[in-house]
């Protein structure tokens, strides 16, 4: 059996070109990586304002860093892994969901992981820069594992189930980033990707609602639940007043 007929090769050895979001993300990340390497790999100048710095976000409200930090990479290994994962597993998600929804999903996972990284590192080293698209990429891996858990993928030279592959990669990254709270917190991209796919509103169809639609639906459900609780409290107070009068 040739490699092209195996399940771990089908999704990224198929015909056709790259979908627009994957192509754009690959180009943007590669361009930023080469520019950073050309300048010696140091996060100086404009790059210092693009990296995610918890202290700057909290005190100077540099909120754009939650989006820009995902396009910066320093280590060649991390850059290559992120781009390969984006290409191999993100392509099928974009083709399934559409470009707009995939991009919304990508940035929700990346920005959500960035918020968790700020919370994790603010008390320890608030001005240590956090970079890398690993939060968004882990969201893609988690979504793929949730949608196709039994699919075979190739880990080095050994095929394994997608669900075990994602857990193994996450465990390795956890050990590598041990001692760096901000980078470790980017693993929460797994949770954002998994819960997006498993959210009840996702069951409406294969394409499902966009991430923003899911968040709006959850917010509306929370508002209705809160209003019901307030109304129940009001009724109890009115009943207590009636009892006192009687």
C-alpha positions in Angstrom: 0.0 0.0 0.0 1.5 3.3 -1.0 1.6 6.3 1.4 -0.9 8.2 -0.7 -3.7 5.7 0.0 -3.3 5.6 3.8 -5.7 7.7 5.9 -2.9 9.7 7.4 -1.9 11.0 4.0 -5.3 11.7 2.4 -6.1 15.1 3.9 -2.9 16.8 2.8 -1.9 14.8 -0.3 -5.1 15.6 -2.1 -5.3 17.5 -5.4 -6.0 21.2 -5.8 -4.2 24.3 -4.4 -4.2 25.6 -0.9 -7.4 27.3 0.4 -7.0 31.1 0.8 -6.8 31.3 4.6 -4.1 28.6 4.9 -2.1 30.1 2.0 -2.3 33.6 3.5 -1.4 32.4 7.0 1.6 30.4 5.7 2.9 33.4 3.7 2.4 35.9 6.5 4.1 33.7 9.1 7.0 32.8 6.8 7.5 36.5 5.9 7.6 37.5 9.5 9.9 34.6 10.4 12.4 35.5 7.7 12.3 39.2 8.6 13.0 38.4 12.3 15.8 36.1 11.3 17.3 38.7 9.0 17.4 41.1 12.0 19.3 38.5 14.1 16.2 36.9 15.7 15.9 39.5 18.4 12.6 41.0 19.4 13.7 44.6 19.1 12.2 47.6 17.3 8.8 47.0 15.8 8.8 43.3 16.8 8.8 44.3 20.5 5.4 45.9 20.0 4.0 42.8 18.1 5.0 40.2 20.7 2.5 39.5 23.5 3.8 41.2 26.6 1.3 40.8 29.5 2.5 43.9 31.4 2.0 46.0 28.3 -1.4 44.6 27.5 -2.6 45.3 31.1 -1.0 48.7 31.7 -0.8 50.2 28.2 -3.8 48.3 26.6 -1.8 47.0 23.7 -4.7 44.7 22.8 -3.5 44.2 19.2 -0.7 42.0 20.6 -3.3 39.2 21.1 -3.4 38.9 17.3 0.1 39.8 16.2 2.0 37.5 18.6 0.8 34.5 16.6 2.9 35.6 13.6 6.2 35.7 15.4 8.6 32.7 15.7 12.2 32.5 16.8 13.1 28.8 16.8 13.3 27.0 13.5 11.8 23.8 15.0 8.8 25.5 16.4 8.2 27.5 13.2 8.4 24.4 11.0 6.1 22.3 13.3 3.5 25.0 13.4 3.5 25.6 9.7 3.4 21.9 8.9 0.5 21.4 11.3 -1.3 24.4 9.9 -0.9 23.0 6.4 -1.7 19.4 7.1 -4.7 19.7 9.4 -6.0 23.3 8.9 -6.6 22.7 5.2 -9.4 20.2 5.7 -11.1 22.4 8.4 -11.1 25.4 6.1 -12.5 23.3 3.2 -15.2 22.0 5.5 -16.2 25.2 7.3 -15.3 27.9 4.8 -12.6 30.6 4.9 -14.4 33.1 7.1 -15.4 30.7 9.7 -12.0 29.0 9.7 -10.3 32.3 10.2 -12.6 33.3 13.1 -11.9 29.9 14.7 -8.2 30.3 14.2 -8.0 33.7 15.9 -10.4 32.8 18.7 -8.2 29.9 19.6 -5.0 32.0 19.3 -6.4 35.0 21.1 -8.1 32.9 23.7 -4.8 31.1 24.4 -3.1 34.5 24.5 -5.5 35.7 27.2 -4.7 32.6 29.3 -1.0 33.2 28.8 -1.4 36.7 30.1 -3.2 35.5 33.2 -0.6 32.7 33.7 2.6 34.8 33.4 1.5 38.2 34.7 2.3 37.5 38.3 5.6 35.8 37.6 7.2 37.7 34.7 4.8 40.3 33.2 7.3 41.7 30.7 8.5 38.5 29.2 7.4 38.4 25.6 5.2 35.5 24.4 5.3 34.5 20.7 4.2 31.7 18.4 1.1 30.4 16.7 1.1 27.3 18.8 -2.2 28.3 20.6 -4.1 28.6 17.3 -2.4 25.5 15.9 -3.3 23.5 18.9 -6.9 24.6 18.4 -6.7 23.1 14.9 -5.2 19.9 16.2 -7.9 19.6 18.9 -10.7 20.2 16.4 -9.3 17.6 14.0 -9.0 15.1 16.9 -12.6 15.8 18.0 -13.9 15.4 14.5 -11.8 12.5 13.3 -10.4 10.8 16.5 -9.8 7.4 14.8 -8.0 8.7 11.8 -4.4 7.5 11.4 -1.7 10.1 11.3 2.1 9.6 11.0 4.2 10.4 14.0 7.8 10.3 12.7 7.6 6.8 11.1 4.8 5.4 13.2 1.1 5.6 12.4 -1.2 6.4 15.4 -4.7 7.5 16.0 -5.3 11.3 15.8 -6.6 11.5 19.3 -3.4 9.9 20.8 -1.2 12.0 18.4 -2.6 15.3 19.8 -2.2 14.1 23.4 1.3 13.0 22.8 2.3 16.3 21.1 0.7 18.3 23.9 2.5 16.3 26.5 5.9 16.8 24.8 5.2 20.6 24.5 4.2 20.7 28.1 7.5 19.2 29.2 9.5 21.5 26.8 7.8 24.6 28.1 7.9 23.6 31.8 9.0 26.6 33.8 7.6 29.1 31.3 4.0 29.8 32.5 3.2 32.0 29.5 4.3 29.5 26.9 2.7 26.6 28.8 -0.6 28.5 28.9 -0.7 28.5 25.1 -1.7 24.8 25.4 -5.1 26.1 26.3 -5.7 26.5 22.5 -6.5 22.8 22.7 -9.5 23.6 24.9 -10.8 26.3 22.7 -10.6 24.1 19.6 -12.2 21.1 21.4 -15.1 23.0 23.0 -15.8 24.9 19.7 -16.3 21.6 17.9 -18.2 20.0 20.8 -20.5 22.9 21.5 -24.2 22.1 21.2 -24.8 24.7 18.4 -22.2 22.8 16.3 -24.8 20.0 15.8 -26.9 22.2 13.5 -24.9 21.0 10.5 -21.4 20.0 9.4 -20.4 23.5 8.7 -22.1 24.7 11.9 -22.3 28.2 13.2 -19.3 30.6 13.2 -17.4 30.9 16.4 -18.8 34.4 16.9 -22.3 33.1 16.5 -21.6 30.4 19.1 -20.3 33.0 21.5 -23.3 35.2 20.9 -25.7 32.3 21.5 -23.9 31.4 24.7 -24.1 35.0 25.9 -27.8 35.2 25.2 -28.4 32.0 27.0 -26.5 33.3 30.0 -28.5 36.6 30.0 -31.8 34.7 29.9 -30.7 32.5 32.8 -29.7 35.5 34.8 -33.0 37.3 34.1 -34.9 34.2 35.3 -32.9 34.1 38.5 -33.6 37.8 39.1 -37.3 37.3 38.5 -37.5 34.4 40.9 -35.8 36.5 43.6 -38.3 39.3 42.9 -41.3 36.9 43.2 -39.9 35.5 46.5 -39.6 39.0 47.9 -43.1 39.9 46.9 -44.5 36.7 48.5 -42.6 37.5 51.7 -44.1 41.0 51.8 -47.6 39.5 51.3 -47.1 37.1 54.1 -46.0 40.0 56.4 -49.1 42.1 55.5 -51.4 39.2 56.1 
